[in-house]
Structures are given as C-alpha cells and as structure tokens.
C-alpha cells in the first residue's frame, strides 16, 4: 500500500466525529470551496444561457448565414438575385446545412389611426421554418403561405401595442417608391421574442407580395437564408459557401456576398464579449478565495499535526513524502468541497431554469428571466481547473514542512 495514502486515511478516520479548531477550519474551507464552485457554475451557466438565447433569437430572424446581392450593402431596400443558382445543389449536399430559405425584404410605413411606424416587411416562401416564431407566438397563428395572393402578416407584440391592433385587423402599409404603393395587410398572428430592435420592425408576409410591390419576376428574391445543424461551425461553412458563390459570381456577373450572423448583428456579439470578461473576473476571484481558504486550512492542519510530522521525520520520512501526505489530504478536502459545490450550483441552476424565479427587463437584457444553459464540458473544465489551481496554491504552505525539526517537536511535546 502507498505509504502516504495510508497515513492520510488514518488522519481522515481519526478526525471523524472529532471536534477541534483545526476541524472547524477545515469545514470552513470545504464550505468556501463549495460556495465558490456553486457561484462559478451559476456564472458560466448564466453566460452560456444568455449566449444561447440571444443567438437563437438572432438566428430566428436572420439564420446563421445569408447570401444577398452586393449592391444591398446594409440597406433593407435590396436588389434582386435569381432564385435558381448553380451553388444551391452543392449547399443542399453539405451535411452541416439544415435548410436553405429564399427571402425578400422591403421597408415600408404602417398606419393605424394617427400612428405611423416604419417597418421591414420580410417575405418568405412556402416551406419556411416557422419553429422559432411558433415558440414565441402570443396570439393568432402563423401566416398561410400556400396562397400567393394572401395578405396575411405576422407582427410583433410591441408593434401591435404601439398601433393598437389585434389579430384579424387590417393595417394599411405604404411603400415609398415610384409610383408609391399601398397594401391592406391583415394581421393573422402576433409574436414576442424580447429582442426589441428586431421585434419593433420585422413584419412577415408571403414572398410573392414583395415581388409584386417591387415589380420583380417570380424567379427573383433578395437572397437566401442558410441554417446550420451546428452553429459553432458557422465560419467554417461560410468559408466554403463563399468559394461556391464566387464561382457563380464569375459565371453570371451578378456579384453576391456571404454574411454570417456575426456580420449581420455585430453589436450583439460585442455585448456578449463584454459578458465574457465579467465572467472571467468572477471565476478568477472565486478561485482565489477558494485557494486562500485552503492555504489557511492546510497551515492549521500542519500546525495541528506538528507532533506527527516530527515523529514521522524521526522515523526516516523525507520532506517529499511529508508534502505528499498533506497534498493528498488537501485533495480530499478540495474534492469534498467541489462535490458539494456542484450539487448546490446545479440544483440552483435547474430551479431557475424550470421555474424562472429571477425575472429581467427584456428591454435591457433581451430576455424576460435569467437564462440557464448547463454544458457538461464547462462543468468538467471548471472542476478540473479549480482542482489543479488550488493544488498548485497548496505548494505554498507545504514548504513549511521543511522547517519543522523532529528533535524540537518531540522534545517540545
């Protein structure tokens, strides 16, 4: 049997049920590590939740990748491209692509009574994936796209409240062009995502309506939305798509551009990068707190075991073996704290995820409650990182062992 582990087991068993100042400080160290780990788990779960919620909402409005004509730039008044493109077949065969959806956009003005509001009318074709809006539907239903002449539209709750309209009501919509045009769209459903910058402007309708307003042919659209199975591969897939689109551009002469979700909404990703910094600060502080508590706890343990250290040294135990004994004991204490911290952190995260106890203002945070997303890889990295860093910090008090003289400790006793 390993000599150091044998000694540690004896120390742990001898402390079971025993009350002393050293035991109390050890328990305090365990609690400090547990609370630090719980805070770190919650911090990472909340950050991951924020990222997931915001990215899911941005994807719902614009997908992971968009292909549009280069003349569109950042304007919603887009130029047309042909719906039949040579690169589409290649994209459909890409295992990372889950869907390709043609769309068209058109800025307009909605009138209800004396209220006027600028909107972006977005037309989509039959077969469009409505899952995102179905989850966020608050009234009415999704537009029926089977009839190309249908004037049904889907609007946001914030826009409906502003214009004081409900499902079934008509909203005259004006388009500034030559000649000016108007369409009496009929509201069939109302959605709410909490992403106010998008909720207040996007109105969804049949793609054919925008073609008619723009005098486009039935084969013309603003562009394609591409959704992926794995959003983390967005840049990689976008790079492949650019190669295919560039080939089509050379052949047709119609210059197109490929944009990722990061290009379409840079402000939101800048916001998320700031939250990353805050979480790193929290993680650093929590690990330092846990580490310093363990240093003080191990120092007390060493002082409490001075007689044992002197006796073992007198029997021939070297400093390296003594350091191993106390590092093994520190590993036991840290592991106990990590286990307790994981139980507390995961329990609190699951409670928030299920009951949404802590609410937020969606106008400021884009969500109505604190979001939670627990990732097993994050949990493993947190536990392994905390264990490793705190054990490294334990090397500081273990150097005290080299200064303990067996003659003096035994004589003192």
C-alpha positions as CSV (number, residue, x, y, z in Angstrom):
1,X,0.0,0.0,0.0
2,X,1.1,3.6,-0.7
3,X,2.6,4.9,2.5
4,X,1.4,8.5,2.1
5,X,-2.2,7.4,1.3
6,X,-2.1,5.0,4.3
7,X,-1.2,7.9,6.6
8,X,-3.9,10.2,5.0
9,X,-6.6,7.6,5.6
10,X,-5.6,7.3,9.2
11,X,-5.7,11.1,9.6
12,X,-9.2,11.3,8.0
13,X,-10.6,8.5,10.1
14,X,-9.1,9.9,13.3
15,X,-10.9,13.2,12.6
16,X,-14.3,11.7,12.0
17,X,-16.7,13.0,14.7
18,X,-13.9,14.8,16.5
19,X,-14.4,18.5,17.4
20,X,-11.4,20.8,17.3
21,X,-10.3,24.2,16.0
22,X,-8.5,22.5,13.1
23,X,-11.6,20.5,12.1
24,X,-13.7,23.7,12.2
25,X,-11.3,25.5,9.9
26,X,-11.2,22.5,7.5
27,X,-15.0,22.6,7.4
28,X,-14.9,26.3,6.7
29,X,-12.5,25.6,3.8
30,X,-14.9,23.0,2.4
31,X,-17.8,25.4,2.6
32,X,-15.7,28.2,0.9
33,X,-14.7,25.9,-1.9
34,X,-18.3,24.7,-2.3
35,X,-19.8,28.2,-2.4
36,X,-17.0,29.3,-4.9
37,X,-17.7,26.4,-7.2
38,X,-21.5,27.0,-7.0
39,X,-21.0,30.7,-7.9
40,X,-18.7,29.7,-10.8
41,X,-21.2,27.1,-12.1
42,X,-24.0,29.6,-12.0
43,X,-21.9,32.3,-13.6
44,X,-20.9,30.1,-16.5
45,X,-24.4,28.6,-16.9
46,X,-26.0,32.1,-17.0
47,X,-23.4,33.3,-19.5
48,X,-24.0,30.2,-21.7
49,X,-27.7,30.8,-21.3
50,X,-27.5,34.4,-22.4
51,X,-25.4,33.5,-25.4
52,X,-27.7,30.6,-26.4
53,X,-30.9,32.7,-26.0
54,X,-29.6,35.7,-27.9
55,X,-28.0,33.7,-30.7
56,X,-31.2,31.6,-31.1
57,X,-33.3,34.8,-31.4
58,X,-30.9,36.3,-33.9
59,X,-30.9,33.1,-35.9
60,X,-34.7,33.1,-35.9
61,X,-34.7,36.5,-37.5
62,X,-31.8,36.1,-39.9
63,X,-30.4,32.5,-39.8
64,X,-26.7,31.6,-39.5
65,X,-25.6,32.7,-43.0
66,X,-27.1,35.0,-45.6
67,X,-26.4,35.3,-49.3
68,X,-27.5,38.5,-50.9
69,X,-26.5,40.8,-53.8
70,X,-23.5,43.0,-53.1
71,X,-25.5,46.2,-54.0
72,X,-27.7,45.6,-51.0
73,X,-24.9,46.6,-48.6
74,X,-26.6,47.2,-45.2
75,X,-29.9,48.5,-46.7
76,X,-33.2,46.7,-46.5
77,X,-34.1,48.0,-49.9
78,X,-32.4,45.1,-51.7
79,X,-31.6,44.4,-55.3
80,X,-32.8,41.1,-56.8
81,X,-31.0,37.9,-57.5
82,X,-32.2,34.8,-59.3
83,X,-33.7,32.0,-57.2
84,X,-32.0,29.4,-59.4
85,X,-28.3,29.4,-58.5
86,X,-25.7,26.9,-59.5
87,X,-24.3,26.6,-56.0
88,X,-27.6,25.6,-54.4
89,X,-27.2,21.9,-55.2
90,X,-23.8,21.9,-53.6
91,X,-25.1,23.6,-50.5
92,X,-28.0,21.1,-50.2
93,X,-25.5,18.3,-50.1
94,X,-23.4,19.9,-47.3
95,X,-24.0,17.8,-44.1
96,X,-23.8,20.9,-42.0
97,X,-26.6,22.8,-43.7
98,X,-30.1,22.1,-42.3
99,X,-32.1,24.4,-44.5
100,X,-32.0,27.0,-47.3
101,X,-34.8,29.5,-47.4
102,X,-35.3,32.3,-50.1
103,X,-36.5,35.6,-48.8
104,X,-37.1,39.2,-49.8
105,X,-37.2,42.4,-47.7
106,X,-38.9,45.8,-48.3
107,X,-39.0,48.9,-46.0
108,X,-42.4,50.5,-45.5
109,X,-44.7,52.5,-43.3
110,X,-47.6,51.1,-41.3
111,X,-50.6,53.3,-40.4
112,X,-53.2,52.6,-37.7
113,X,-55.4,55.6,-36.8
114,X,-53.0,58.5,-36.3
115,X,-50.0,56.3,-35.6
116,X,-47.3,55.7,-38.2
117,X,-44.4,53.3,-37.8
118,X,-41.5,52.3,-40.1
119,X,-41.2,48.5,-40.6
120,X,-39.2,46.0,-42.6
121,X,-41.6,43.7,-44.5
122,X,-39.9,40.3,-44.9
123,X,-41.4,37.9,-47.4
124,X,-40.7,34.2,-47.1
125,X,-41.7,31.2,-49.3
126,X,-43.8,28.1,-48.6
127,X,-41.6,25.6,-46.7
128,X,-40.1,28.3,-44.5
129,X,-39.2,27.0,-41.0
130,X,-41.6,28.8,-38.6
131,X,-40.4,26.9,-35.4
132,X,-38.8,30.0,-33.9
133,X,-42.0,32.1,-34.3
134,X,-44.3,29.3,-33.3
135,X,-42.5,29.1,-29.9
136,X,-42.8,32.9,-29.5
137,X,-46.4,33.2,-30.7
138,X,-48.6,35.1,-28.2
139,X,-51.8,35.4,-30.3
140,X,-53.3,34.2,-33.5
141,X,-51.5,31.9,-35.9
142,X,-48.7,31.6,-38.4
143,X,-49.4,33.1,-41.9
144,X,-50.7,30.7,-44.5
145,X,-48.2,30.8,-47.4
146,X,-50.0,28.3,-49.7
147,X,-52.0,31.2,-51.3
148,X,-49.6,33.6,-53.1
149,X,-52.3,36.3,-53.1
150,X,-52.8,36.1,-49.3
151,X,-52.3,39.4,-47.5
152,X,-51.8,37.8,-44.1
153,X,-48.9,39.1,-42.0
154,X,-47.2,38.2,-38.7
155,X,-46.3,41.2,-36.5
156,X,-44.7,41.6,-33.1
157,X,-46.4,42.4,-29.8
158,X,-44.6,45.7,-29.4
159,X,-45.7,46.8,-32.8
160,X,-49.3,45.6,-32.1
161,X,-49.4,47.6,-28.8
162,X,-48.0,50.7,-30.5
163,X,-50.5,50.6,-33.3
164,X,-53.3,49.2,-31.1
165,X,-54.2,46.3,-33.4
166,X,-55.1,42.7,-32.8
167,X,-55.3,39.6,-35.0
168,X,-58.0,39.9,-37.7
169,X,-57.5,43.7,-38.1
170,X,-56.1,45.3,-41.2
171,X,-53.0,47.5,-41.3
172,X,-52.6,49.8,-44.4
173,X,-48.9,49.6,-45.3
174,X,-47.3,52.3,-47.6
175,X,-44.1,51.9,-49.7
176,X,-42.2,54.9,-50.8
177,X,-41.3,54.3,-54.4
178,X,-42.2,55.5,-57.9
179,X,-45.1,55.1,-58.0
180,X,-46.0,54.9,-54.3
181,X,-47.9,51.7,-53.3
182,X,-50.2,50.5,-50.5
183,X,-51.2,47.1,-49.3
184,X,-54.0,46.5,-46.8
185,X,-52.3,43.6,-45.0
186,X,-54.3,41.6,-42.5
187,X,-52.8,40.6,-39.1
188,X,-53.1,36.9,-38.6
189,X,-50.7,36.4,-35.6
190,X,-48.6,38.3,-33.0
191,X,-45.2,37.2,-31.7
192,X,-42.9,38.4,-29.0
193,X,-39.2,37.5,-28.7
194,X,-37.9,40.2,-26.4
195,X,-35.3,41.3,-29.0
196,X,-36.8,44.8,-29.2
197,X,-34.5,46.0,-32.0
198,X,-36.0,43.3,-34.3
199,X,-39.5,43.0,-32.8
200,X,-40.3,46.6,-33.5
201,X,-39.5,46.5,-37.2
202,X,-40.0,43.0,-38.7
203,X,-43.3,42.0,-40.2
204,X,-43.6,38.7,-42.0
205,X,-45.6,38.0,-45.2
206,X,-45.7,35.9,-48.3
207,X,-42.7,36.4,-50.6
208,X,-44.9,36.9,-53.6
209,X,-46.3,40.1,-52.1
210,X,-42.8,41.8,-52.1
211,X,-42.2,40.6,-55.7
212,X,-45.4,42.3,-56.8
213,X,-44.6,45.5,-54.9
214,X,-41.1,45.7,-56.5
215,X,-42.3,44.5,-59.9
216,X,-40.0,41.6,-59.7
217,X,-40.3,38.3,-61.7
218,X,-41.4,35.1,-59.9
219,X,-37.8,33.9,-60.0
220,X,-36.3,37.0,-58.2
221,X,-35.6,37.3,-54.5
222,X,-33.4,39.3,-52.1
223,X,-31.3,36.4,-51.1
224,X,-31.0,33.1,-49.2
225,X,-31.0,32.3,-45.5
226,X,-28.9,29.3,-44.6
227,X,-29.4,27.5,-41.2
228,X,-26.9,25.0,-39.8
229,X,-27.1,22.0,-37.6
230,X,-24.1,23.2,-35.6
231,X,-23.8,27.0,-35.2
232,X,-20.2,26.6,-33.9
233,X,-19.2,25.7,-37.4
234,X,-20.7,28.9,-38.9
235,X,-17.4,30.5,-40.0
236,X,-16.1,27.2,-41.5
237,X,-19.3,26.6,-43.5
238,X,-19.4,30.3,-44.6
239,X,-15.9,30.0,-46.0
240,X,-17.0,27.0,-48.1
241,X,-20.1,28.8,-49.3
242,X,-18.1,31.9,-50.3
243,X,-16.0,29.7,-52.6
244,X,-19.1,28.4,-54.3
245,X,-20.8,31.8,-54.5
246,X,-17.6,33.4,-56.0
247,X,-17.6,30.7,-58.8
248,X,-21.3,31.5,-59.5
249,X,-20.5,35.3,-59.5
250,X,-17.7,34.8,-62.1
251,X,-20.1,32.9,-64.4
252,X,-23.2,35.2,-64.0
253,X,-21.6,38.6,-63.3
254,X,-24.1,39.2,-60.6
255,X,-21.9,40.0,-57.6
256,X,-23.2,38.3,-54.3
257,X,-22.0,38.5,-50.8
258,X,-22.0,35.9,-47.9
259,X,-22.5,37.2,-44.4
260,X,-22.6,35.3,-41.1
261,X,-24.7,36.0,-38.1
262,X,-21.7,37.9,-36.6
263,X,-21.6,40.2,-39.6
264,X,-25.3,40.8,-39.5
265,X,-25.5,41.7,-35.8
266,X,-22.1,42.8,-34.6
267,X,-23.5,44.9,-31.7
268,X,-25.0,41.9,-30.0
269,X,-21.7,39.9,-30.3
270,X,-19.8,42.8,-28.8
271,X,-22.3,42.8,-25.9
272,X,-21.7,39.1,-25.4
273,X,-17.9,39.5,-25.5
274,X,-18.2,42.1,-22.6
275,X,-20.1,39.5,-20.6
276,X,-17.3,37.0,-21.2
277,X,-14.9,39.5,-19.5
278,X,-17.2,39.8,-16.4
279,X,-17.4,36.0,-16.0
280,X,-13.6,35.6,-16.2
281,X,-13.3,38.2,-13.4
282,X,-15.8,36.3,-11.3
283,X,-14.0,32.9,-11.9
284,X,-10.6,34.4,-11.0
285,X,-11.9,35.9,-7.8
286,X,-13.8,32.7,-6.8
287,X,-10.7,30.5,-7.4
288,X,-8.5,32.9,-5.4
289,X,-11.0,32.9,-2.5
290,X,-11.1,29.1,-2.5
291,X,-7.3,28.9,-2.8
292,X,-6.5,31.2,0.1
293,X,-9.1,29.4,2.3
294,X,-7.3,26.2,1.5
295,X,-3.9,27.7,2.3
296,X,-5.1,28.8,5.7
297,X,-6.8,25.5,6.3
298,X,-3.7,23.5,5.4
299,X,-1.5,25.7,7.5
300,X,-3.7,25.0,10.5
301,X,-3.7,21.2,9.7
302,X,0.2,21.3,9.6
303,X,0.4,23.1,12.9
304,X,-2.1,20.8,14.4
305,X,-0.1,17.8,13.3
306,X,3.4,19.1,14.3
307,X,4.0,16.2,16.7
308,X,3.0,13.6,14.0
309,X,5.3,15.4,11.4
310,X,8.2,15.3,13.9
311,X,7.6,11.6,14.7
312,X,7.4,10.6,11.0
313,X,10.6,12.6,10.2
314,X,12.4,10.9,13.1
315,X,11.4,7.6,11.7
316,X,13.0,8.5,8.3
317,X,10.2,10.1,6.3
318,X,11.7,12.7,4.0
319,X,10.2,16.1,3.1
320,X,8.9,15.0,-0.2
321,X,6.8,12.2,1.4
322,X,5.5,14.6,4.0
323,X,4.5,17.1,1.3
324,X,2.6,14.3,-0.4
325,X,0.7,13.4,2.7
326,X,-0.6,16.9,3.2
327,X,-1.3,17.4,-0.6
328,X,-3.3,14.2,-0.6
329,X,-5.3,15.5,2.4
330,X,-5.8,18.8,0.6
331,X,-7.0,16.9,-2.5
332,X,-9.6,15.1,-0.3
333,X,-10.8,18.4,1.2
334,X,-10.9,20.2,-2.2
335,X,-12.8,17.2,-3.7
336,X,-15.3,17.2,-0.9
337,X,-15.9,21.0,-1.5
338,X,-16.1,20.6,-5.2
339,X,-18.7,17.8,-4.9
340,X,-20.8,19.9,-2.5
341,X,-20.4,22.9,-4.8
342,X,-21.5,21.0,-7.9
343,X,-24.6,19.8,-6.1
344,X,-25.6,23.3,-4.9
345,X,-24.8,25.0,-8.2
346,X,-26.5,22.5,-10.5
347,X,-29.6,22.4,-8.1
348,X,-30.0,26.2,-8.1
349,X,-29.4,26.3,-11.9
350,X,-32.1,23.7,-12.5
351,X,-34.5,25.5,-10.2
352,X,-34.1,28.8,-12.1
353,X,-34.3,27.0,-15.5
354,X,-37.5,25.3,-14.6
355,X,-39.4,28.0,-12.5
356,X,-37.8,31.2,-13.9
357,X,-37.7,32.7,-10.3
358,X,-35.4,35.6,-11.2
359,X,-37.0,37.9,-13.9
360,X,-35.3,40.5,-16.0
361,X,-36.4,43.5,-18.1
362,X,-36.4,42.3,-21.7
363,X,-35.8,45.8,-23.0
364,X,-32.4,45.9,-21.2
365,X,-31.4,42.2,-21.2
366,X,-33.3,40.8,-24.3
367,X,-34.8,38.0,-22.1
368,X,-37.6,38.1,-19.5
369,X,-35.8,35.9,-17.0
370,X,-32.2,34.8,-16.2
371,X,-31.4,32.1,-18.8
372,X,-29.6,28.9,-17.8
373,X,-27.7,26.5,-20.0
374,X,-25.6,23.8,-18.4
375,X,-22.9,22.3,-20.5
376,X,-21.1,19.2,-19.3
377,X,-17.8,20.3,-20.9
378,X,-17.9,23.5,-19.0
379,X,-18.6,21.6,-15.7
380,X,-15.6,19.3,-16.3
381,X,-13.3,22.2,-17.2
382,X,-14.4,24.2,-14.1
383,X,-13.8,21.2,-11.7
384,X,-10.5,20.2,-13.3
385,X,-9.3,23.8,-13.4
386,X,-10.3,24.6,-9.9
387,X,-8.7,21.4,-8.5
388,X,-5.5,22.0,-10.4
389,X,-5.1,25.6,-9.5
390,X,-5.9,25.2,-5.8
391,X,-3.5,22.2,-5.6
392,X,-0.8,24.4,-7.1
393,X,-1.5,27.0,-4.5
394,X,-1.1,24.3,-1.8
395,X,2.6,24.1,-2.6
396,X,3.0,27.4,-0.7
397,X,2.1,26.0,2.8
398,X,3.7,22.6,2.1
399,X,7.1,24.4,2.1
400,X,6.6,24.9,5.9
401,X,7.2,21.2,6.4
402,X,10.9,21.5,5.5
403,X,11.4,23.9,8.5
404,X,9.9,21.5,11.1
405,X,12.7,19.9,13.1
406,X,11.8,16.4,14.5
407,X,14.1,17.0,17.6
408,X,12.4,20.2,18.6
409,X,8.8,18.9,18.1
410,X,9.4,15.7,20.0
411,X,11.3,17.5,22.8
412,X,8.6,20.2,22.9
413,X,5.9,17.5,23.3
